[in-house]
Amino acid sequence: MEEKKGLSLGALTAAVVTSSIGSGVFTLTSSLAGGAAPGPVLLAWLVVGFGIMMLALALNNLLLKKPESEGIQAYAQAGFGNFAGFVSGWGYWLSAWLGNVAFATVLMSSLGYFFPVFKGGQNIPSVIFASIVSWTLTYIVNRGVESAAAMNTIITICKLIPLFAFIVVGIFVFKGGIFTAHFWSNVASGVAGGASVTGQFRSCLMIMMWVFVGVEGASMLSSRAQDKNDAGKATIIGIISLLVIYVLASVLPYGYLSQNELAKIDQPAMLYIFQDMVGKWGGAFIGVGLVIAILGSWLSWTMLPADTTMLMAEDKLLPASFGKKNKNGAPTFSLVLTAGLIQAFLLVLLFSQEAYNFALSLCTAAIVVCYIFVGLYQIKFSLQNKDMKQLWIGIFAAGFQIIAIILAGLHFLMLVCIGYLPGIYFYYKAKKDYNIDGGKLTKSEIFWSILIVAFAIISIVMVATGAIKI
C-alpha cells in the first residue's frame, strides 16, 4: 500500500542526500588542502554545486518524460545511437568498479588506524586483505543476496552520525584568525607557493565531482514520488543539503589547523582531524563508522557494475554472456570479470604515489562521459519539444562536465580510454552475434573506435615515459 502511494517530499529529499554521501566526504579536507586555500575551495564548491544541480535536474526531467529508458546509458543510445550507448554504458561500468578501488584504499587506511600493519593502505597486507574483501563481496552478490533495507539504514546511520558530530565540533573549535590567515594564497606543503586562484580552483574540481558520483541513482528515485512535482523539489533541496554538508565538512577544518598541517594529514583525514579535536576516542568513533559505511557501499557498488553490463547486454550492446544469470539471478560472468579487473587494479596501489586520488580521478573521469551524454540528450530532447527552460538546463549540465574535465582531468580521460579497449572488442562481438549492421562496425563507429584506441596508446606511452604520473 505504501509503495503505491509513493515517496513523500521529505523521504525523496532524504534519499537524495543519503544515497549520494559516500566515503569521499571523510577524505575531503586533506585532498583539497593539498592544492587550495579556503577561498578557492569555496569558489569551487559554488561552481561544482551549480553544475551538479543542472545535471540532477536534467536526469530528473528525462526520467519523468522518458520513463521507458532503463539505465543511464539508455539516454545516450536513444539520442545518438548504439555506439554512443555503448560508450556511455561502458564508462559507467568502468566508473563503478574503479570506485570500488577507491573504497579499498580508504577502507585499508581506516583499518590502519586500528591495525598498524595496514597503515597507509598501500602495502602488501593491504592489497591482500582488500582482495579478500572484494572477492567475498562478489561471492555474496553472486549468491543472489541483495542489499536489505535494514542494512541500508544501519549504513546510513554509520555515515551520518560521525559526519554530523564532526561538523558540530568543528563549528565550536573554529578560529576565524586561522581561517583567514591565508584565505586566497596556497601555502600547502608540496604545492608551489603563491599558486594562482585559477590553479587552486582547478585542483579542487575532480575531488569535488567525486563526492557527487552516485547522484544519478538518487534521481532515479523520482519515478517513485508521491507527487511528480515533488521530484524536482527534492532534487534541488537534496543537492543544496549535500552542498552544505560537504562545504562544512571540508572547510571548517581550515579554521582549526593551518592549510599546511591539513595537507600533511593521513587519509581518511576526518578521522585524524576529529581525533585531534576531541582526543583518541574521536578517531575510533569516526573509524568504526567509516569501515561499516564503506563495506555497505562496496556491497552496493559490487552489484552496480554487474547490473550495468546486464542492461547493456539486454540492449544488445554487449554479448549475451554479460547478461546471462545463474540460478540465483546474478550475472556471474560480469561479476567475475569485474572482480578480476578490481584485483588487477589493486596491485597499482603498491606503485601509485597517491592511490586514492588516482582511483577517484579515474572513476570521476569515466562517469563524466555518461554525464556529458545525459546533458547532450537533454539538449536534443528539449529542442525537439521546444522547451527552452529544459534546454538551458541541458546546456549548463553538459557544458559544466565538458569544461571541468578539460580543466582538471583530460589526462585521466585519456587513461580511461585504455579501459575501453576490451569494451570495443565486446561491442563488435555483440554486433556479430546479433547480426546488427551485417555484423560490422559502421564508418562512424570505426572512426570513434580508432580515436579511442589512439588516445589509449598515447596515454600508455605517456605513463611509460613519466609524462603522466600514477
N, C-alpha and C positions, 0 to 999 in steps of 0.2 A: 504493500500500500504506500509506504513511504517513498519507495523508489519511483513509483508512478507519479507522485506529487512533484518529485524533483528536489533539487538543492535550492535552499534559500540564498539571499544575497550574502548573508553572514557566512554561511557554510562554503559558498563559492569563493569568497574572499580568502577565507582561512586555507582553502585548498590551494589557491594560487601561491600563498606565502609558504606553506609547509612543504609543498612538492618542489619548490624551487631552491630552498635552502639546503645546501649540502655541506661537504667538508671544507669547501673553499673559503667560507667566511672565517673559519678558525685559523687560516693561514694568511689572511689578507694583509695585516699591518706590516709584517716583516717583508713580504713580497713587494708591497708598494713603497715602503721606506727605502728599499734598495735603489730606487730610481727617482723618487719625487718627494718634495716638501709638501706640507699640508695644503698650501694654496692651490698648486696644480692638481693635487688629488681631488679637492672639492670641485674644481672646474671640470675634471674628467668625469666625476660622478654625475654632474649635471648633464653633460653631453651623452654619456652612455645610458643614463636613465631615460632620456628622451628617445634615443634610438631604439632601446628595448621596448619602450611603451608603444612606439609605432609598429614594431614587429608583432607584439602581442595583440594589438588592435586589428592588424591585418589578418593574423591567424584566426582571431575571433570572428571577423567578418566572413572569411572564406568557409569556416566551419559551419556557420549558420546558413550561408547561402548555397554551399556545396556539400551538404551532409553525406552525400553518397561517396565522397572521396575518403578512402581509408589509408591512413599513414601519411606522413609529411611529404614523402616522395610523390604522392598522387597529384599534388598541385603542379609540380614540375612536369610530370608526364601529361597531365591534362592540358597544360598551356603550351608546352614546347616539344612534345613528342617523347618516344620511348627512351632515346639515349639520354635526354635531359632527366627523365625519371630515374634512370639507372645512376647517373652521376649524383643526383640528389640523395637517392636511397643508399648508395654505397658510401657516400660521405657521411650520412647519418650513422651507418653501421660502423664505419671507422671511428667516428667520434665516440660512439657508445663504448667500444672496448678500450679505446685509448683513455677514456675517462676512468675505466677500472684500473689502469696502470697508475693513474694519479691517485686513486683511492689507496692502492697498495703502498705507495710511498708515504702518504700521510698516516696510514694505519701503522706501518712499521716505525715511523718516527714517534707516534703516540705510545706504542708499546715500549719504545726505547726509554721512555720516561720511567717506566716501572722495571724494565729488564735491560740493563746496560748493553747486553750483547747485541741488541737491535739499534743502539744509539745511532742516529743519523739516517737510518733506514736504507743505506746504500752499501751494504756489505753482504757477504755470502750467507750468513744466517738469516738475514732479512729476506733475501731472494728465495731461499729455500722455504721459509715459513709462508711468505706471500704466495708462493707457488702452491703450497698445500691448501691454503685458503681458497685460491682461485679454482683449483680442481674439485675441492669439496663442494663449493657453491654450484659448480657446473653439474656435479653428480646429483645434488639436491634438486636442481631445476629439471634435469633430465628425468628424474623420477616423477615429475609432474606436480611438484609441490610449489604452490603459488604463495605470494606474499599476503598473509592474512590481515584483516582489518585490525585485529587486536595487536599484532606485531607492529603494524604501521603506527598505531597510537603510541606504543612504547618508544619507538624510534623517534617520533616527533617530539615527545617529552624530553628524551635524552639530548636532542638537538637544541630545543628552545630554552629549557631551564638554565643550563650553563651559559647560554648566549645572553639571556636577559640579566642574569646575575653579573656577568662581565660588564655589561653596559651600565647597570645601576652603580656598581662600584667605580667604574671608570668616570662617571659623572662626579662622584664625590671626591675623587683624588685628582681631578683635572686642575691644572695650573695654567692660567692664561699666559703667564710670562714665558713658560717653556714653549707653549703652542705658537706664540707669535715671534719667538726669537729668530727663527729663520723661515718665515712664512712662505716666501716665494723662492728662496735660494736653496739649491741642493747641496748639502754638505755631507751626504752619506758616504761611509767608507766604501771604497771600491768603485765609486762613480765620480767622474770628473767634477771637481768643484765648480760652481758657477754655471752649471748646465742651464741652457735656456728653458723658459717656461714651456715652450713647444716640445722640447726634447723630453722634459719631465712628463708632460701630458701624454706623449706617445708611449712612454714606458708603462703607463697605467692601463692602457686600453685592453690588452689581451687578458690581463689579470682580472679586470672588472667584468669583461664579457664572459669569462669562465664561470663566475659565480651566478650568472643568469642562464647558463646552459641547463635545459630542462624546463624552461618557462613554456615551451611549446606543449609539454604534457599537461600543464595546468590549463592552458587554453582549450585543450580537448574536452575538458570537463564542462565546457559551456553548453554542450548538447544535452546535459542533464539538468539544466537550470529550470527552476520552478517557473520563472518568467524570463523569456528570451531577452528582454530589455536589461535584466539583471546581469547577464553575461558580460556585456561591455563595461558596466559599472564596476563589477567585481574585478575585472582585469585592471582597470585604472586604479582602483583603491588598493588592490593587491600589489601592483608594481610600485606604487608610491610607498606602501608599507615596507616592501622589501628594500627600497632605496634608503628609507630612513634607518632601517636596521643595519644595512651594510655601511652607510656613512658613519653612524655612531660607533659601530664595532671597529671600523678601520681608522677613524680619525681621532677618537678620544685618546688613544694611547700616545698620540703626538703631544698631548698636554700632560703626559706623565713622565715619559722618557724622551730624550733627545732623538732626533732622526737617526743620528749615527749609532746610538745604542739599539734602536729598534731594528735597524738594518742588519745588525750582527746577531740578533736572537735566532736560536734554532727553531725549526718548524716542528710541530704546529705552534706558531708564535703566541696565540691566545693562551695556551696552556702555561707557557713560561712567564708571560706578562702578568697573568692573574696570580700566579704563584708569588711574583714579586710584589703585587699589590696587597695580598691578604695572608701570605705565608704558605707553607708546604701543602696544607690541605687543599688549597686552591688549585694547584697543579693536578692533584689526584682527582678532584671534582670535575675539572674540565676533561681530563684524560679518559676517565671511565665513560663519561657521556659520549665523548667523541669516538671511542672504539666501538661502542654499541651502535651509534649512528652510522658509522662507516660500513660496518658489517651488514646492516639493514639496507643501506643504499646500494652496496655492492651486489647484494642478492637481487634487488630490483633491476640493476643495470646488467646483470648476467642474463636476465630474461629479455631485456630490451633489444640487444643486437640480434638475438635469435628471432624475435618477433618481426624485426625489420626485414631480414632476409627472407623470412617465410612469406611476408606480404609481397615482396618483390618477386618471389617465385610464383605466387598466385597471379601476379600481373604479367607473367612470362618475361620478366626482365632478367631472371636468373634460372639456371636449370632446375628441374623438378626436385632434385635431391635436396636442395636447400629448404624446400617446404615439406618434405616427407616427415611424417610424425611417427613416433614409436607408439607402443600400446598405451603409454601414459599421456599421449597427446603432446609430447615435446619433440621439437625438431632436432634430433640427435646429431646429424651431420653438421648442421650450422653451429650447434653448441660446442662440439668438439673442435671444429675448425677455429672458432673464436677463442676458445681456451688455449689452443696451441699457439695462436698468434700472441695472446697475452703472455704466455710462457716465454716465447722468444723475446718479446719486448722487455720483459722483466730483467733480462740479462743486461740491457742497456743501463740499468741502474748502477751497475758496477763500474761503468765507464763515464757516465754523464756527470758533468760538474754540478749541475743543478737539475737533478732528475725530475723533481716535482714540477718546476716551472717549464721544463721541456715537454713533459707529458701533457700538462694543462694547455700549453700553447698549441700543440698538435691537435689535441681534442677540439679546442676552440676553432682553429683554422678549418678543420674538417666540417664542423657543423655550420660554419659561416656559409659554406657552399649551399647547404639546404636553405638557410635563412634568406640568402640572396634570391633564390628561386621563388620562395614564398612572396617576397616583395615584388619581384617581376611579374608573377602571376596575378598578384593583387592589382598591379597597374593594368595589365591586359584585361582582366575581368571587369575592372571599373570603367575602362574605356568602352568596352562592349556594352555595358549597362548605363553609360553616360552618367556615372556617379562621381562628381568632382571631389566631394569630401573624401571618399574612399581612395580616389586616385592619388590625392596628396599624401594620404597615409602610406600608400604603396611606394610612392617616390621617396619619402623620408625613410621608410623601412629599408628599402633596397640601397638607397644612397648611403645611409649610415654604415651598413655592413661592408659595402664596397670600399668606402673611404677608410674605415677603421682597419680593414685587413691590409690595405696598401700602406697605411701609416705605420702599423705596428707589427705586421707579421707576414709580409709577402714571401719571405724565405721559408716560413713554416708552411705556407700554402704550397710552395714548390716541393717541400719534403712530403707533404700529404699525397702528392702525385705518385710517389713510389707505391703507396698503398693501393692506388688504382690499377696498377699493372696486372695483378691476378684478376681483378674485377672485370677488366676489359675482355680477358680470355673467357671468363664465365658468361659475360653478356653475349659474346659471339657464339659460344656453345649453345646458349638458350635459343638464339635465333635459328641455329641449325636444327636443334631438337624440335622446335615448333614450326620450322619452315616459314619463318617470318621474313619477308622481303627476299624470298628464294634462298633463305639460309645464309645470306651475305650481308655485310655491313654496307650501308648506303654511302654515297660520296661524302655527305656532311659528317656521318659517323666516323668515316676513315680520317677525315681532316681533324676532327676533335680528338680522336684517339692518338694520332701522330703528335698532336700538340701536347697532350698529357704525357706521352712517352718521352718526348723531347725534354719537357720540364723535369721529369723524373731522372733522366740521365744527367742533366745539368746539375741537379741538386746532389746526386751521388758523387759526381766529380768535385763539387764544392765542399762536401763533407770530407772527402778523401784528401783534399788539399788544405783543409783547415779554414776555408773561406766561410763555411757555416760550422759553427761550434755546437756540439751537443753535450 
